Structure formats: C-alpha cells, structure tokens
Amino acid sequence: MHMTHTERFVVFQVQNEWLVTYGDRTRMSYLTREEAETSAFNAADALASQGHAVSVLIMPDGPDASGQHLMILSGRSTQAQPN
C-alpha cells in the first residue's frame, strides 16, 4: 500500500481577517472569506494539476460554528501521460 501525503490548505477567521495556511509554512491574510477561499482553491488547484493530493479545509464562522460543520474539499488530478 502506497501512502500519499496530502497538501492541506486551511481557511479560518481570526478577529477581522481571514487567514489561509499551507502546512506550517505559509500564512496569507485577506479581508473577506471569499478572497481567502479563492486564494486557497487556486493554490490547491495549481498543486493538483501537478499531480499532488490536496485538500482545502474551511473553518466555519459565526455563532453557530462548531467542529461538526467543517467543510473539506479534496482532490487529486490525473497524472499527465507522455506524448
């Protein structure tokens, strides 16, 4: 069995800003949730197009947010075939 490492992006709110983290290495700040989500999905798509396994975890916001309502989107692109 071959285990594949999944590259994970996490989108979450801290006070008045939205953050996107990638592993333990990158933290990007955005004013809106939509901007943060777009950034995370674009970066994840770029990695997936290179054959990496990726996931985007979006932490819910608002008073009804709890750990039971996490949204995880993941995917893996197919490997490019040689010409």
MOZI-V795444 format. One record per pair of residues at least 24 apart in sequence whose C-alpha atoms are under 8 Angstrom apart, sorted by sequence separation. I is the first residue (numbers start at 1). J is the second residue. D is the distance in Angstrom with one decimal. If there is no record, write none. Layout:
BEGIN
[[I,J,D] [I,J,D]]
END
This chain:
BEGIN
[[52,76,6.2] [53,77,7.6] [11,36,6.6] [51,76,6.4] [52,77,7.2] [11,37,6.6] [51,77,5.4] [48,75,7.1] [49,76,7.9] [50,77,7.4] [51,78,6.3] [48,76,5.4] [49,77,5.6] [51,79,5.7] [11,40,7.3] [48,77,5.2] [49,78,7.8] [50,79,7.7] [10,40,7.7] [9,40,6.2] [9,44,7.3] [7,44,8.0] [7,52,7.2] [9,54,7.8] [11,56,7.5] [6,52,7.2] [7,53,6.1] [8,54,5.7] [9,55,6.2] [10,56,5.8] [11,57,6.2] [12,58,6.3] [13,59,7.7] [6,53,4.8] [7,54,4.6] [8,55,4.8] [9,56,4.7] [10,57,4.7] [11,58,4.8] [12,59,5.1] [5,53,6.8] [6,54,5.1] [7,55,6.3] [8,56,5.8] [9,57,6.1] [10,58,5.9] [11,59,6.0] [12,60,7.3] [13,61,6.9] [4,53,7.2] [6,55,6.8] [8,57,7.3] [10,59,7.4] [12,61,7.7]]
END
